[in-house]
Amino acid sequence: MKRKNGTGTRPDKHKSSSLPVEKNVEYEAEIVGINHDGEGVGRVNGFTLFVAGALPGERVLLKVVHTKKQYGYGKLLRIIEASPERVKPDCGIYEQCGGCQLQHLSYEAQLKVKRQQVVDNLERIGKLRVFREDLVQEQGQDKSQGQGIIVHPTLGMNDPWRYRNKAQVPFGEEEGGLIGGFYAQGSHRIIDMEKCLIQHEANDDVVAEVKKIGKQLGISAYREETHQGLLRHVVVKVGFRTGEIMVVLITNGTRIPHEREWVEGIRAAVPGVKSICHNVNTKQTNVIFGDVTRVLWGSEVIYDYIGEIKFAISPRSFFQVNPVQTDLLYGKALEYAALTGGETVVDAYCGIGTISLFLAQRAGQVYGVEIVEEAIADARKNAELNGITNVHFEAGLAEVVLPAWKSQGVKPDVIVVDPPRKGCELSLLETILELQPRRVVYVSCNASTLARDLRVLENGGYRTVEVQPVDMFPHTTHIESVCSLIYKGFE
Ligand SMILES: C[S@@+](CC[C@H](N)C(=O)[O-])C[C@H]1O[C@@H](n2cnc3c(N)ncnc32)[C@H](O)[C@@H]1O
């Protein structure tokens, strides 16, 4: 690579280090890939540099801003040759806000990148063989010959905007008064926003109204550094199918001054609002909600559906944020479970029981386990709300409760796992191997821990059949996948 225009200030800390690049020096680089943070992966003299804003296939001018032994970071100065997949971001504050990372890449290309990242993780971390359609076509082979795991194209959204049903917006202050928006990448600096294109429109209306009322009433915003000021966050939840809206004002103080003005203003500005709540959080913490919530106006909960199952959503209860794609994801999980009506199914890491209730429609008996007690209480309420009686929910660690069920004689035909980003505990995977259910369905929000855990299950006698990436969060780097495994003895 050609070195361009050194800044003149020879960086003495890194002087003639053994690295092939120098800090504060400009280089031209080829961008050869994209990492899991959405940064372009560039090569300069064989050295890897991560460059925010650069895309695969591009040639860019960058300045090296930070180096480590194996890699470094470059600041994008100029795009010399742009990728044909580069698009103009629709959002006016995309560059400053940390909410989205991929708006400068066409949506079709985002879906391809996400699938490729799943494939790369399965191959590199899981040491798994992925079926390569291109090779099969070239070599005239047939899919049925078991050429490896089928990783399907990512299931994307027809309209990948305005898909989030929940927003948690922090407030701050500038000279003109209250500001509200999302944090800048890697910081707690609030970027004031008028609209967020991945949130439901009701969120824009609520944030604008809260700023307006707050300014009129002289309400102060909470400041993290000093722990002073009143208004911390507003949380907006929307039932996509029902149209019901909940607004929760979170304050650093037990009272909201001028309650009536708040309620009247929000009701007038946001048609469809069914519930306005106040949550008190006086702790010096990053956690959004405090322990006390009361209803200022309307109902305690709103409702929404995933598939045919109805869910009650309260201020603090968890609910998947993209209901359209959740329907697809759980539909796939149900398909991979291949239930015929009489099976015993375990849903480990069940949250509020969403997948359990989906599965219960086609299973004999479902057992759900989840660490958060409140979520289990919601799961039980949701089962009751839908008249579903063939589910049993238990609060506890999945890796503790599953062996207990085993010793009580529970013999699952199918086990579904939907763990957090860190994946499954090894001991849970070991219990699955002892129980030997016919099928395992793995729902994952982290392709690297998915690949690690699939390797354990493969070593224990399972075969990974197919993986379906589902785009739950367009324009961000998040990847969700659902994966089907079968025990080799049952094939
Ligand atoms: C990715 S979420 C899945 C939620 C649920 N399946 C859904 O779709 O709504 C992972 C869940 O695992 C729970 N969890 C984390 N560690 C756990 C553990 N060791 N045992 C049981 N549940 C756990 C979290 O509280 C969270 O609800």
The ligand as an SDF file (V2000), in Angstrom:
LIG
                    3D

 27 29  0  0  0  0  0  0  0  0999 V2000
  -32.7980  -13.9880   24.5650 C   0  0  0  0  0  0  0  0  0  0  0  0
  -33.8450  -13.9150   25.9540 S   0  0  0  0  0  0  0  0  0  0  0  0
  -35.0980  -15.0360   25.4670 C   0  0  0  0  0  0  0  0  0  0  0  0
  -36.4530  -14.6540   25.9160 C   0  0  0  0  0  0  0  0  0  0  0  0
  -37.6380  -15.4330   25.3720 C   0  0  0  0  0  0  0  0  0  0  0  0
  -37.3210  -16.6890   24.7620 N   0  0  0  0  0  0  0  0  0  0  0  0
  -38.3990  -14.5600   24.4200 C   0  0  0  0  0  0  0  0  0  0  0  0
  -38.2440  -14.7020   23.2090 O   0  0  0  0  0  0  0  0  0  0  0  0
  -39.1460  -13.7090   24.8950 O   0  0  0  0  0  0  0  0  0  0  0  0
  -32.9010  -14.8230   27.1400 C   0  0  0  0  0  0  0  0  0  0  0  0
  -33.5930  -15.0030   28.4630 C   0  0  0  0  0  0  0  0  0  0  0  0
  -32.7900  -15.8630   29.2680 O   0  0  0  0  0  0  0  0  0  0  0  0
  -32.8770  -15.4570   30.6250 C   0  0  0  0  0  0  0  0  0  0  0  0
  -31.6990  -16.0760   31.3040 N   0  0  0  0  0  0  0  0  0  0  0  0
  -30.4190  -15.6630   31.2980 C   0  0  0  0  0  0  0  0  0  0  0  0
  -29.6290  -16.5610   31.9110 N   0  0  0  0  0  0  0  0  0  0  0  0
  -30.4360  -17.5850   32.3080 C   0  0  0  0  0  0  0  0  0  0  0  0
  -30.2020  -18.8190   32.9630 C   0  0  0  0  0  0  0  0  0  0  0  0
  -28.9730  -19.1970   33.3270 N   0  0  0  0  0  0  0  0  0  0  0  0
  -31.2540  -19.6270   33.1880 N   0  0  0  0  0  0  0  0  0  0  0  0
  -32.5100  -19.2670   32.8170 C   0  0  0  0  0  0  0  0  0  0  0  0
  -32.7840  -18.1080   32.1720 N   0  0  0  0  0  0  0  0  0  0  0  0
  -31.7570  -17.2770   31.9200 C   0  0  0  0  0  0  0  0  0  0  0  0
  -32.9250  -13.9510   30.5390 C   0  0  0  0  0  0  0  0  0  0  0  0
  -33.5050  -13.3990   31.6800 O   0  0  0  0  0  0  0  0  0  0  0  0
  -33.7860  -13.7480   29.2680 C   0  0  0  0  0  0  0  0  0  0  0  0
  -35.1380  -13.6320   29.5970 O   0  0  0  0  0  0  0  0  0  0  0  0
  1  2  1  0
  2  3  1  0
  2 10  1  0
  3  4  1  0
  4  5  1  0
  5  6  1  0
  5  7  1  0
  7  8  2  0
  7  9  1  0
 10 11  1  0
 11 12  1  0
 11 26  1  0
 12 13  1  0
 13 14  1  0
 13 24  1  0
 14 15  1  0
 14 23  1  0
 15 16  2  0
 16 17  1  0
 17 18  1  0
 17 23  2  0
 18 19  1  0
 18 20  2  0
 20 21  1  0
 21 22  2  0
 22 23  1  0
 24 25  1  0
 24 26  1  0
 26 27  1  0
M  CHG  2   2   1   9  -1
M  END
$$$$
